[in-house]
Amino acid sequence: IAMFGDVVLQVPDHKFESAISKIKSKRGVTQDTDLTTDDLKQLVKDFKQAVKESSGHDFPQDPWDQLWTAINAVFASWDNERAIAYRVMNGIPHSMGTAVNVQEMVYGNMGESSGTGVGFTRNPATGAKEFYGEYLTNAQGADVVAGLRTPEKIIAMKTHWPEIYKQLTDCFVTLENHYKEMQDCEFTVEKGKLFMLQTRKGKRTAKAAVNIAVDMYNEGLMTKEEAILSVDPDAIDQLLHKQLDPAAKAKTKPLSMGLAASPGGAVGTVVFSAAKAVEAKKAGRPNILVRLETSPEDITGMGSANGILTARGGMTSHAAVVARGMGKCCVSGCGELVFPGNDHGGDHLTECTIAGKTVKEGDWITLDGSTGEIFLGQIPVIDAHIEGAYATVMEWADEIREMEVRTNADTPKDAAKALEFGAEGIGLVRTEHMFFDAKRITVMREMILATDAKSRQSALDRLLPFQQQDFEGLFEVMTGKPVIIRLLDPPLHEFLPHGDKEIADVARQTNMDEAFIKDRVVGMAESNPMLGFRGCRLGVINPEITEMQVKAIFKAALNVTAKGFEALPEIEVPLIGNVNEYLPLKELIMRVARETGAEGKIHYTVGTMIEVPRAALTASAIAPHVDFMSFGTNDLTQMTCGFSRDDSGEFLKQYVLKGIYDRDPFVSIDQTGVGMLMQMCVAKSRHVKPNLDIGICGEHGGEPASVEFCHRIGLSNVSCSPFRVPVARLAAAHARIKYGPRPKTMHLESVVFSKL
């Protein structure tokens, strides 16, 4: 009655617990098993009364009514909050639906010769080949889950019930050999007879997953392909980042929740500005940088912080993208993070509120970037462990996958880390990140604020050595591997000072008038900067900026070549929507190659980023003029869906919960919308140029479902942040196994009328 009332009729569980407690207190006993037959008869009456009071109906007596009511309750459970949250966490479509299995009941609470338990055919924490699990005598399954009694380990059954133990472990072996996978089994013993209730693929840690895969391959239970498919690419992240101690975390209630923007665990004291994060690191204090949102100016602070927490921004916000590149834990888009007044800059902040709780500068907080949870206080972290089985699985993946996996990296340090993780080149260098160094930002601002060509060129001449130095470092680390360098992309006003103090500092550093700078800042501001004066538009209107960058690229390539390195620059023109935006910039690049002496000495290519829908639709006009294309799926998603990636995080969560989108389109490619444009672009481009190199460099390049989609539409490569490279390598192998070879050609008609 209690279980049916709770699960099927939605009677609060505490009503049954209250009735039991009342009768035990009346009889002066502490254990349920101490109640007499008469007590239990009275309890049945009390339970039925509780059902009637809560539901308004008598407990159903007809077995068929009970059965169909239970079946309907299972179907209805598909739409409860827990089920929806589970699907969102695991990327399961809301449209999939569930099923009901009707099974005869057996009872584990019929005395000391009865019991129930859960067992794994291998250790789900380590992958060791040992039987693992727990059982209780004289109990039902709910008793094991509830934790009201301490269960025994499975191995204890060998002494307690030796014959049952032999039967159970024989079943474990049979099931594992049949399914060729580690199994999670539920069982009941009724009066000395074993009943196997269910079996399913057992959940496991990443460490266990790679160990089990290698062991089962060596045991002949799995083929190499099956072993690869048994390892979830997303789980690989656990092996690369520090994690919160699971035992300590389980005892701590989260304060709030944001988006799981960059995995790992981070513990530190709260700071509200990049400068204070730098100070804290110098003083040896672990810190968490807490901001409304981050901007490129926060780079040094982000690098100094142990973790990053923002109130705004989605999975592809500045904070999320940069944190993933650095391998830093990040939780973004926490709607319950509120700053007092209008001071969001952090320079003067001393406190904020999270879920209504005041959090002051210097307070300890803990972030779980893998789940998005935020905790007050300190939770211990544990180091990541990469073992031999991981290397074996990744070696197998590399043998099988077809797509090349590159990295998004802006510094030699990031590039070197990506090489450790198996990157085969750089798919995106964001040159704008190179200008925010304290020594460079002033010169960059002089260039932007210049009122005549001579002053602008003077500033550009001083910026060129900085850029050249950066590119030399990248070429040396990536010797012999392709490096795609995206020309300057963001709006110029992003580099300008904000606030009176910063404007005064710039005026002093540049000998410019404060009022003039203020006027320029106001004049250059844009209502919709993501669609404003940025990308290739900067180079078309101000070609001297592009020329400086291209000179720096070729001079750097020539210098490192003279030292014995092999530089393979691939120069990328961003944000084109019309081939006529691209052509003058390509001519400029080729002219500079001749003028610097790089032509004939440096193997370079020129291509473009496809991030404007018009570029995808007119790809057949663009393809003849490019050596490569790379999808910038962050902006392509933004422009196709009409969502601001920085402002949509909160309502997109609701969209996913309501089933409007199965996944956040900034996390996993919207295959039926954005994906259709990508397919059309590939079909149109390769119709004109069959062997055109086409890749992807948005953050989608490290998300497993998106990587599989890229394989299915025939992309040549994917690029992602350094710590996502192993994920992409494994996902690319999954795609090759599941879908066969990449398609070499696609017909536009079949794309347009396809159902993805």
VOTIMAR-346971 format. One record per residue (C-alpha): x, z, y. Coordinates in Angstrom, 3 decimals, decimal comma. Example, Ala and Ser with C-alpha at 12.3 -4.5 7.8 and 13.67 -1.06 7.14 Angstrom:
BEGIN
- u_w_v
- 12,300_7,800_-4,500
- 13,670_7,140_-1,060
//
This chain:
BEGIN
- u_w_v
- 0,000_0,000_0,000
- 2,789_0,915_2,424
- 4,808_-2,277_1,910
- 1,726_-4,535_1,978
- 0,378_-2,684_5,003
- 3,663_-2,993_6,902
- 4,641_-6,582_6,009
- 1,238_-8,255_5,605
- -1,223_-6,244_7,684
- 1,232_-5,267_10,480
- 0,465_-1,544_10,149
- 3,297_0,387_11,856
- 5,647_1,793_9,217
- 5,778_5,204_10,901
- 2,115_5,853_10,001
- 3,012_5,833_6,299
- 6,176_7,875_6,865
- 4,127_10,413_8,826
- 1,619_10,763_5,963
- 4,423_11,302_3,426
- 6,197_13,837_5,651
- 2,953_15,753_6,174
- 2,202_16,135_2,479
- 5,839_17,014_1,603
- 5,822_19,676_4,300
- 2,527_21,048_2,971
- 3,963_21,253_-0,561
- 7,356_22,592_0,625
- 9,390_19,792_-1,010
- 12,063_17,437_0,398
- 12,133_14,510_-2,072
- 9,393_11,940_-2,661
- 9,959_12,355_-6,411
- 8,988_16,057_-6,173
- 5,369_15,176_-5,327
- 2,788_15,703_-8,105
- 0,270_13,190_-9,441
- -2,458_14,824_-7,394
- -0,262_14,602_-4,301
- 0,252_10,887_-4,878
- -3,498_10,362_-5,353
- -4,092_12,040_-2,002
- -1,328_9,897_-0,487
- -3,135_6,742_-1,659
- -6,236_7,889_0,229
- -4,163_8,737_3,319
- -2,416_5,358_3,222
- -5,712_3,494_2,901
- -7,063_5,444_5,868
- -3,960_4,503_7,899
- -4,577_0,834_7,061
- -8,201_1,024_8,139
- -7,367_2,815_11,390
- -4,714_0,263_12,357
- -6,285_-2,985_11,113
- -9,964_-2,191_11,365
- -10,483_-3,245_7,748
- -10,384_-1,578_4,335
- -7,343_-2,271_2,186
- -8,204_-5,450_0,165
- -9,076_-4,703_-3,461
- -9,449_-8,254_-4,794
- -6,029_-9,431_-6,174
- -6,712_-12,982_-4,975
- -7,342_-11,696_-1,441
- -4,103_-9,741_-1,633
- -2,198_-12,794_-2,882
- -3,465_-15,240_-0,276
- -3,096_-12,733_2,540
- 0,512_-12,170_1,480
- 1,170_-15,935_1,280
- -0,259_-16,451_4,774
- 1,892_-13,597_6,074
- 5,037_-15,356_4,821
- 4,044_-18,571_6,566
- 3,208_-16,665_9,758
- 6,608_-14,963_9,667
- 8,206_-18,327_10,556
- 7,120_-17,765_14,144
- 8,025_-14,110_14,598
- 10,733_-13,167_17,110
- 13,370_-12,328_14,500
- 12,910_-15,626_12,674
- 13,093_-17,624_15,899
- 16,229_-15,757_17,028
- 17,856_-16,341_13,618
- 17,164_-20,086_13,799
- 18,556_-20,295_17,319
- 21,733_-18,452_16,268
- 22,255_-20,701_13,254
- 21,105_-24,034_14,692
- 18,146_-24,387_12,305
- 15,370_-26,721_13,575
- 12,089_-24,972_14,381
- 10,258_-27,901_12,768
- 11,717_-27,274_9,315
- 9,108_-24,765_8,155
- 9,286_-22,294_5,272
- 8,021_-21,963_1,697
- 6,509_-19,241_-0,475
- 7,601_-18,289_-3,971
- 5,039_-16,286_-5,999
- 6,805_-14,058_-8,498
- 5,705_-11,435_-11,039
- 6,591_-7,910_-9,957
- 8,903_-5,625_-11,896
- 9,571_-2,001_-11,048
- 12,877_-0,242_-10,613
- 11,320_3,122_-9,820
- 10,056_3,979_-13,292
- 12,600_6,675_-14,100
- 16,319_7,017_-14,719
- 16,414_3,959_-17,015
- 15,231_1,798_-14,101
- 16,860_0,682_-10,886
- 17,522_-2,145_-8,433
- 20,452_-3,706_-6,632
- 22,225_-6,611_-4,948
- 25,390_-8,225_-6,261
- 27,858_-10,951_-5,254
- 29,819_-12,955_-7,764
- 32,901_-12,579_-5,530
- 33,912_-10,293_-2,699
- 32,173_-11,704_0,406
- 34,624_-9,986_2,755
- 37,918_-11,126_1,209
- 36,947_-13,810_-1,302
- 38,630_-11,905_-4,148
- 37,377_-12,847_-7,616
- 35,636_-9,564_-8,383
- 32,022_-8,509_-8,823
- 30,812_-6,879_-5,647
- 27,592_-5,068_-4,768
- 25,492_-1,915_-5,025
- 22,572_-0,474_-6,984
- 20,252_2,521_-7,040
- 18,607_4,122_-10,056
- 14,894_4,886_-9,976
- 14,366_2,828_-6,821
- 12,845_-0,366_-5,448
- 14,649_-3,041_-3,427
- 13,415_-1,651_-0,122
- 15,189_1,630_-0,875
- 18,565_-0,172_-1,034
- 17,966_-1,933_2,272
- 16,573_1,134_4,068
- 19,703_3,180_3,385
- 17,782_6,380_2,681
- 19,924_7,017_-0,411
- 23,576_6,231_-0,952
- 23,863_3,480_-3,582
- 26,489_3,220_-6,306
- 28,993_0,400_-6,473
- 28,321_-2,255_-9,115
- 31,438_-1,256_-11,063
- 29,899_2,223_-11,666
- 27,193_0,559_-13,771
- 29,870_-0,266_-16,348
- 29,916_3,439_-17,255
- 26,324_4,308_-16,426
- 24,581_1,331_-18,100
- 27,306_-0,533_-20,038
- 24,926_-2,950_-21,790
- 23,053_-3,776_-18,584
- 26,383_-4,234_-16,788
- 27,511_-6,731_-19,440
- 24,233_-8,668_-19,170
- 24,382_-8,634_-15,358
- 27,974_-9,833_-15,081
- 27,334_-12,511_-17,701
- 24,472_-13,711_-15,485
- 26,821_-13,691_-12,482
- 29,272_-15,947_-14,315
- 26,523_-18,278_-15,550
- 24,975_-18,640_-12,099
- 28,301_-19,235_-10,353
- 29,339_-21,834_-12,938
- 25,965_-23,562_-12,598
- 25,764_-23,646_-8,796
- 29,546_-23,953_-8,338
- 29,310_-21,525_-5,431
- 29,678_-17,808_-4,796
- 26,224_-16,298_-5,413
- 24,271_-13,469_-3,791
- 21,897_-12,078_-6,463
- 19,070_-9,551_-6,429
- 18,129_-7,771_-9,643
- 15,871_-5,039_-11,000
- 16,158_-2,976_-14,195
- 12,784_-1,842_-15,576
- 12,974_0,697_-18,408
- 16,321_-0,606_-19,604
- 15,512_-4,332_-19,252
- 17,358_-6,519_-16,713
- 15,410_-8,928_-14,506
- 17,224_-11,401_-12,219
- 14,949_-11,785_-9,180
- 16,730_-14,359_-7,036
- 20,046_-16,027_-6,358
- 21,337_-17,925_-3,345
- 24,576_-19,054_-1,781
- 26,280_-15,888_-0,573
- 27,166_-15,373_3,079
- 30,849_-14,650_3,608
- 33,498_-14,103_6,246
- 35,741_-16,989_7,276
- 38,624_-15,354_5,432
- 36,552_-15,186_2,244
- 35,294_-18,755_2,726
- 38,744_-20,370_2,707
- 39,978_-18,159_-0,153
- 36,916_-18,913_-2,293
- 37,183_-22,646_-1,566
- 40,815_-22,829_-2,696
- 40,255_-20,577_-5,724
- 37,202_-22,503_-6,926
- 39,058_-25,793_-6,562
- 41,970_-24,398_-8,582
- 39,520_-23,079_-11,205
- 37,921_-26,513_-11,549
- 34,542_-25,304_-10,275
- 34,684_-27,460_-7,135
- 36,081_-30,846_-6,208
- 38,239_-30,996_-3,100
- 35,279_-32,433_-1,173
- 32,937_-29,666_-2,370
- 35,525_-27,051_-1,444
- 35,772_-28,458_2,090
- 31,988_-28,526_2,479
- 31,767_-24,893_1,372
- 33,640_-23,779_4,515
- 31,522_-23,690_7,688
- 33,582_-25,249_10,515
- 32,151_-22,816_13,077
- 33,355_-19,878_10,981
- 36,966_-21,033_11,383
- 36,846_-19,533_14,893
- 36,896_-16,083_13,277
- 40,375_-16,789_11,954
- 41,784_-17,755_15,362
- 40,550_-15,004_17,713
- 40,653_-11,234_17,825
- 37,286_-9,826_16,776
- 35,455_-6,564_17,415
- 35,793_-4,121_14,546
- 32,529_-4,717_12,609
- 32,168_-1,085_11,527
- 32,615_0,272_15,058
- 30,376_-2,424_16,544
- 27,569_-1,617_14,092
- 27,426_1,914_15,519
- 27,143_0,755_19,135
- 24,006_-0,571_20,810
- 24,573_-3,536_23,131
- 23,762_-3,011_26,801
- 22,786_-6,626_27,421
- 23,156_-10,182_26,192
- 24,440_-13,435_27,652
- 25,564_-16,754_26,233
- 28,321_-16,760_23,608
- 30,504_-19,049_25,715
- 33,945_-18,485_24,174
- 34,531_-16,573_20,919
- 36,455_-13,414_20,205
- 36,322_-9,801_21,299
- 37,598_-8,360_24,578
- 37,846_-4,800_25,912
- 38,871_-3,873_29,424
- 38,118_-2,225_32,748
- 35,796_-4,020_35,140
- 37,286_-5,995_38,046
- 35,290_-8,163_40,428
- 37,870_-10,605_41,800
- 40,656_-12,828_40,534
- 43,169_-10,985_42,721
- 42,235_-7,637_41,200
- 42,515_-9,105_37,691
- 46,070_-10,185_38,507
- 46,849_-6,708_39,891
- 45,398_-5,028_36,806
- 47,475_-7,156_34,470
- 50,664_-6,406_36,421
- 49,838_-2,700_36,123
- 49,340_-3,083_32,379
- 45,573_-2,429_32,474
- 43,339_-4,522_30,210
- 40,544_-5,935_32,363
- 37,297_-7,884_32,230
- 36,690_-10,241_35,164
- 33,016_-9,883_36,182
- 31,693_-12,594_38,502
- 28,477_-14,246_39,631
- 30,179_-17,458_38,489
- 33,768_-18,678_38,445
- 35,378_-21,568_40,304
- 38,754_-23,305_39,997
- 40,139_-20,789_42,508
- 39,707_-18,036_39,904
- 42,147_-19,638_37,442
- 44,927_-17,073_37,917
- 42,487_-14,196_37,557
- 40,939_-15,706_34,450
- 44,402_-16,058_32,971
- 45,110_-12,394_33,727
- 41,822_-11,074_32,332
- 41,188_-10,085_28,728
- 37,663_-11,446_28,976
- 35,243_-13,003_31,446
- 31,598_-12,123_32,163
- 29,396_-14,159_34,522
- 25,797_-13,866_35,680
- 25,353_-17,608_36,080
- 26,395_-20,676_34,142
- 25,767_-22,161_30,747
- 27,921_-23,113_27,776
- 29,665_-25,841_29,775
- 30,050_-23,932_33,038
- 33,486_-23,576_34,604
- 33,917_-20,104_33,109
- 32,997_-21,274_29,605
- 35,148_-24,415_29,609
- 38,259_-22,768_31,063
- 37,932_-19,667_28,867
- 37,738_-21,781_25,709
- 40,811_-23,693_26,820
- 42,699_-20,448_27,338
- 41,389_-18,900_24,130
- 39,796_-16,122_26,205
- 36,606_-14,298_25,258
- 33,765_-15,217_27,626
- 30,103_-14,305_27,972
- 28,290_-16,400_30,583
- 24,768_-16,611_31,972
- 23,909_-12,903_31,688
- 20,642_-12,768_33,632
- 20,682_-8,947_33,677
- 24,006_-8,869_35,564
- 23,101_-8,216_39,218
- 25,361_-7,774_42,251
- 24,360_-5,619_45,248
- 23,522_-7,366_48,512
- 24,914_-10,827_49,059
- 28,562_-10,145_48,237
- 29,096_-12,252_45,149
- 32,732_-13,030_45,916
- 34,053_-9,836_44,415
- 36,600_-9,121_47,150
- 34,702_-6,092_48,439
- 32,547_-5,225_45,428
- 32,894_-1,854_43,779
- 29,933_-1,961_41,414
- 27,216_-4,066_39,785
- 24,250_-3,383_37,529
- 23,831_-4,652_33,977
- 20,359_-4,243_32,479
- 19,637_-1,675_35,182
- 22,750_0,399_34,408
- 25,285_0,856_37,216
- 28,748_-0,336_36,198
- 31,595_0,471_38,581
- 34,987_-1,094_39,038
- 37,321_0,558_36,553
- 34,599_1,287_33,983
- 35,343_0,155_30,441
- 33,175_-2,561_28,917
- 33,425_-4,624_25,726
- 32,431_-8,273_25,231
- 31,654_-10,138_22,033
- 32,150_-13,789_22,914
- 30,985_-14,849_19,461
- 27,479_-13,377_19,926
- 27,128_-12,958_23,708
- 26,711_-9,165_23,443
- 27,910_-6,783_26,179
- 28,687_-3,108_25,463
- 29,513_-0,118_27,631
- 32,752_1,603_26,678
- 35,491_0,564_24,290
- 35,025_-0,922_20,822
- 38,247_-1,444_18,825
- 39,380_-5,022_18,202
- 41,064_-6,320_15,080
- 43,638_-9,084_14,913
- 42,854_-12,495_13,494
- 44,567_-13,349_10,220
- 45,524_-16,882_9,207
- 46,559_-17,060_5,579
- 47,755_-19,696_3,135
- 44,276_-20,708_1,991
- 43,407_-21,700_5,581
- 46,385_-24,064_5,734
- 45,401_-25,573_2,386
- 41,800_-26,239_3,465
- 42,957_-27,801_6,752
- 45,451_-29,991_4,902
- 42,627_-31,245_2,672
- 40,457_-31,883_5,733
- 43,191_-33,971_7,347
- 43,538_-36,064_4,195
- 39,846_-36,921_4,222
- 38,754_-37,210_7,864
- 38,920_-40,510_9,736
- 38,488_-39,464_13,359
- 41,515_-38,397_15,328
- 41,288_-34,919_16,876
- 42,836_-34,399_20,300
- 42,724_-31,532_22,770
- 41,687_-30,865_26,344
- 44,778_-29,334_27,959
- 46,054_-29,074_31,526
- 49,306_-27,163_30,969
- 52,266_-27,439_28,577
- 51,345_-23,979_27,229
- 47,820_-25,114_26,293
- 49,183_-28,355_24,869
- 51,704_-26,502_22,699
- 49,002_-24,161_21,387
- 46,822_-27,179_20,531
- 49,706_-28,755_18,600
- 49,974_-25,545_16,559
- 46,307_-26,013_15,690
- 46,830_-29,629_14,632
- 45,972_-31,677_17,755
- 47,041_-35,332_17,614
- 47,246_-35,902_21,338
- 45,498_-34,947_24,565
- 42,030_-36,365_25,154
- 41,626_-34,891_28,643
- 44,013_-33,625_31,311
- 41,951_-32,343_34,256
- 44,363_-32,951_37,128
- 42,291_-30,931_39,617
- 43,290_-27,693_37,889
- 46,882_-28,374_38,863
- 46,191_-28,045_42,587
- 44,970_-24,453_42,687
- 48,404_-22,872_42,364
- 49,154_-20,811_45,475
- 52,078_-23,094_46,410
- 49,969_-26,234_46,146
- 46,525_-25,371_47,450
- 47,707_-25,216_51,056
- 49,224_-28,698_50,865
- 46,089_-29,959_49,118
- 43,970_-28,571_51,938
- 46,236_-30,188_54,535
- 45,663_-33,521_52,805
- 41,877_-33,090_52,768
- 41,677_-31,868_56,377
- 44,015_-34,568_57,735
- 42,508_-36,586_60,582
- 44,786_-39,610_60,315
- 46,465_-41,671_57,597
- 49,991_-40,525_58,511
- 49,162_-36,827_58,156
- 47,308_-37,426_54,897
- 50,212_-39,429_53,460
- 52,664_-36,715_54,476
- 50,668_-34,151_52,490
- 50,335_-36,506_49,527
- 54,104_-37,058_49,500
- 54,570_-33,295_49,171
- 51,969_-33,064_46,404
- 53,541_-35,835_44,327
- 56,533_-33,791_43,025
- 54,161_-31,044_41,880
- 52,036_-33,520_39,935
- 55,104_-35,231_38,504
- 56,490_-31,907_37,293
- 53,179_-31,102_35,575
- 53,019_-34,456_33,815
- 56,635_-34,234_32,668
- 55,898_-30,916_30,982
- 52,889_-32,371_29,171
- 54,713_-35,531_28,100
- 57,613_-33,521_26,693
- 55,344_-31,263_24,629
- 53,253_-34,237_23,462
- 56,133_-36,629_22,871
- 55,018_-39,638_20,825
- 51,344_-38,674_21,185
- 48,727_-40,143_23,552
- 47,884_-38,206_26,707
- 44,685_-39,145_28,561
- 45,036_-38,143_32,214
- 41,809_-38,110_34,198
- 42,316_-38,929_37,863
- 40,982_-36,468_40,434
- 37,306_-35,797_39,707
- 35,663_-32,913_41,651
- 34,375_-33,143_45,236
- 37,134_-32,493_47,760
- 35,206_-29,700_49,465
- 35,732_-27,550_46,332
- 39,367_-27,160_47,416
- 38,496_-25,977_50,930
- 38,454_-22,316_52,025
- 35,265_-20,260_52,064
- 34,640_-17,260_54,271
- 36,163_-16,340_57,639
- 39,203_-14,539_56,222
- 40,215_-17,443_54,008
- 39,648_-19,944_56,832
- 41,838_-17,827_59,122
- 44,580_-17,750_56,470
- 44,477_-21,552_56,097
- 44,550_-22,009_59,882
- 47,688_-19,875_60,056
- 49,355_-21,666_57,112
- 48,586_-25,195_58,377
- 48,745_-24,636_62,157
- 45,187_-25,951_62,438
- 42,423_-24,629_64,647
- 39,963_-22,269_62,913
- 36,973_-23,872_64,580
- 38,119_-27,306_63,436
- 38,465_-26,101_59,839
- 35,021_-24,497_59,940
- 33,505_-27,727_61,228
- 35,212_-29,745_58,475
- 34,065_-27,320_55,761
- 30,478_-27,598_57,005
- 30,741_-31,348_57,450
- 32,083_-31,957_53,938
- 29,521_-29,743_52,193
- 27,094_-31,651_49,963
- 23,525_-30,901_48,901
- 24,166_-32,142_45,377
- 27,948_-32,259_44,907
- 27,830_-33,178_41,209
- 26,285_-36,493_42,262
- 28,230_-36,727_45,495
- 31,621_-37,899_46,717
- 33,700_-37,336_43,596
- 35,342_-39,123_40,666
- 36,195_-42,788_41,120
- 34,422_-42,712_44,504
- 37,343_-40,694_45,906
- 39,783_-43,394_44,814
- 37,651_-46,287_46,026
- 37,314_-44,802_49,539
- 40,717_-43,049_49,656
- 42,989_-45,127_47,369
- 46,072_-43,283_48,641
- 44,975_-40,217_46,618
- 44,810_-42,248_43,404
- 48,093_-43,966_44,224
- 49,886_-40,608_44,556
- 48,583_-39,453_41,180
- 49,464_-42,706_39,414
- 52,976_-42,696_40,905
- 53,448_-39,158_39,625
- 52,313_-40,225_36,140
- 54,684_-43,189_35,915
- 57,659_-41,393_37,476
- 57,152_-38,510_35,048
- 56,949_-40,926_32,110
- 60,153_-42,695_33,173
- 61,997_-39,384_33,631
- 61,099_-37,944_30,235
- 61,809_-41,271_28,539
- 65,322_-41,141_30,004
- 65,697_-37,716_28,350
- 64,737_-39,097_24,937
- 61,016_-38,234_24,858
- 58,289_-40,788_24,238
- 55,577_-40,685_26,918
- 52,275_-42,387_26,103
- 50,087_-42,008_29,209
- 46,477_-43,165_29,118
- 45,100_-43,238_32,661
- 41,392_-42,511_32,928
- 39,155_-43,457_35,861
- 36,271_-40,936_36,039
- 32,579_-41,232_36,814
- 32,159_-44,989_37,116
- 28,641_-46,372_37,059
- 29,520_-49,919_38,030
- 32,420_-52,046_36,765
- 33,166_-52,940_40,378
- 34,131_-49,317_41,023
- 36,645_-49,506_38,193
- 38,296_-52,894_38,847
- 40,048_-52,118_42,180
- 41,420_-48,871_40,760
- 42,729_-50,651_37,657
- 44,476_-53,183_39,922
- 46,005_-50,294_41,897
- 47,273_-48,657_38,686
- 48,871_-51,869_37,439
- 50,468_-52,517_40,847
- 51,997_-49,021_40,892
- 53,277_-49,571_37,340
- 55,181_-52,620_38,583
- 56,433_-50,938_41,749
- 57,741_-47,852_39,928
- 59,445_-49,934_37,224
- 57,188_-48,497_34,494
- 55,785_-51,913_33,583
- 57,510_-53,055_30,382
- 59,261_-49,699_29,906
- 56,322_-47,339_29,416
- 53,493_-48,040_26,989
- 50,441_-47,110_29,039
- 46,738_-47,878_28,883
- 43,938_-47,795_31,439
- 40,383_-46,788_30,624
- 37,346_-44,956_31,865
- 35,116_-41,994_31,212
- 31,494_-42,796_30,358
- 29,456_-40,040_31,998
- 26,969_-41,961_34,154
- 23,977_-43,439_32,262
- 24,381_-46,761_34,092
- 27,896_-47,096_32,702
- 26,583_-46,663_29,157
- 23,835_-49,227_29,752
- 26,236_-51,792_31,244
- 29,061_-51,171_28,779
- 29,310_-54,841_27,811
- 30,411_-55,615_31,385
- 32,950_-52,773_31,402
- 34,467_-53,181_27,929
- 36,505_-56,374_28,606
- 38,451_-54,573_31,333
- 39,287_-51,258_29,644
- 41,748_-50,232_26,942
- 39,676_-47,209_25,994
- 36,479_-45,354_26,783
- 35,820_-41,628_26,524
- 32,394_-40,030_26,736
- 32,214_-37,160_29,217
- 29,177_-35,641_27,574
- 28,857_-32,667_29,927
- 28,028_-34,919_32,875
- 26,303_-37,518_30,706
- 23,947_-34,798_29,447
- 23,419_-33,497_32,962
- 22,481_-36,913_34,350
- 20,450_-38,067_31,344
- 18,363_-34,914_30,886
- 18,192_-34,060_34,587
- 19,565_-30,539_34,001
- 22,189_-28,837_36,130
- 24,666_-27,449_33,645
- 25,451_-24,554_36,001
- 21,842_-23,555_36,694
- 19,937_-24,399_33,523
- 21,311_-21,732_31,183
- 18,417_-19,333_31,574
- 15,492_-21,729_31,190
- 17,201_-23,772_28,472
- 17,276_-20,608_26,340
- 13,492_-20,506_26,688
- 13,248_-24,224_25,926
- 15,081_-23,647_22,655
- 12,915_-20,649_21,773
- 9,786_-22,736_22,441
- 11,080_-25,582_20,295
- 11,287_-28,120_23,144
- 14,926_-28,643_22,187
- 16,325_-27,552_18,817
- 19,653_-26,717_20,464
- 20,907_-26,326_24,021
- 21,931_-29,949_24,843
- 25,042_-28,671_26,616
- 26,110_-26,977_23,366
- 25,178_-29,659_20,823
- 24,645_-33,316_21,691
- 21,012_-34,277_22,296
- 21,190_-36,983_19,648
- 17,829_-38,602_20,346
- 18,372_-38,871_24,121
- 22,002_-38,673_25,196
- 23,002_-39,791_21,707
- 20,915_-42,950_22,048
- 22,827_-43,868_25,224
- 26,116_-43,227_23,418
- 25,099_-45,472_20,534
- 24,014_-48,237_22,890
- 27,331_-47,985_24,713
- 29,295_-48,224_21,451
- 27,217_-51,189_20,241
- 27,512_-53,090_23,528
- 31,232_-52,357_23,950
- 32,322_-53,278_20,442
- 30,201_-56,410_20,483
- 32,536_-57,565_23,256
- 35,731_-55,841_22,068
- 35,424_-54,947_18,329
- 38,439_-52,622_18,113
- 37,909_-50,767_21,374
- 39,130_-47,162_21,234
- 36,121_-44,939_22,067
- 36,233_-41,145_22,020
- 34,616_-38,046_23,464
- 36,207_-35,375_25,642
- 33,364_-33,078_26,622
- 33,093_-29,638_25,066
- 30,796_-31,218_22,485
- 33,996_-32,538_20,897
- 34,521_-29,173_19,195
- 30,925_-28,510_18,083
- 30,403_-29,383_14,394
- 27,005_-31,148_14,595
- 28,235_-33,188_17,568
- 31,461_-34,097_15,758
- 29,427_-35,326_12,783
- 27,279_-37,398_15,146
- 30,397_-38,940_16,700
- 31,579_-39,960_13,227
- 28,192_-41,507_12,416
- 28,248_-43,715_15,528
- 31,825_-44,837_14,901
- 33,879_-43,020_17,554
- 37,646_-43,172_17,184
- 38,461_-39,627_18,294
- 37,111_-36,341_19,576
- 38,800_-33,973_22,010
- 38,131_-30,274_22,574
- 39,757_-27,077_23,796
- 42,845_-25,964_21,832
- 41,137_-23,195_19,867
- 38,383_-25,584_18,763
- 40,800_-28,145_17,309
- 40,694_-26,669_13,759
- 36,880_-26,586_13,961
- 36,795_-30,273_14,917
- 39,272_-31,222_12,167
- 37,129_-29,568_9,512
- 33,867_-30,929_10,979
- 35,315_-34,458_10,975
- 36,123_-34,064_7,273
- 32,578_-32,813_6,616
- 31,240_-35,925_8,342
- 33,379_-38,287_6,256
- 32,247_-36,596_3,032
- 28,552_-36,512_3,985
- 28,179_-39,936_5,585
- 31,003_-42,065_4,220
- 33,321_-44,216_6,375
- 32,728_-44,576_10,110
- 30,754_-47,738_11,003
- 33,004_-50,422_12,443
- 30,191_-52,254_14,217
- 26,696_-51,391_15,410
- 23,889_-53,805_16,271
- 22,045_-53,045_19,475
- 18,638_-53,844_17,972
- 19,113_-51,365_15,144
- 20,257_-48,725_17,630
- 17,297_-49,146_19,967
- 14,743_-48,899_17,171
- 16,572_-46,278_15,106
- 15,199_-42,795_14,451
- 18,025_-40,303_14,816
//
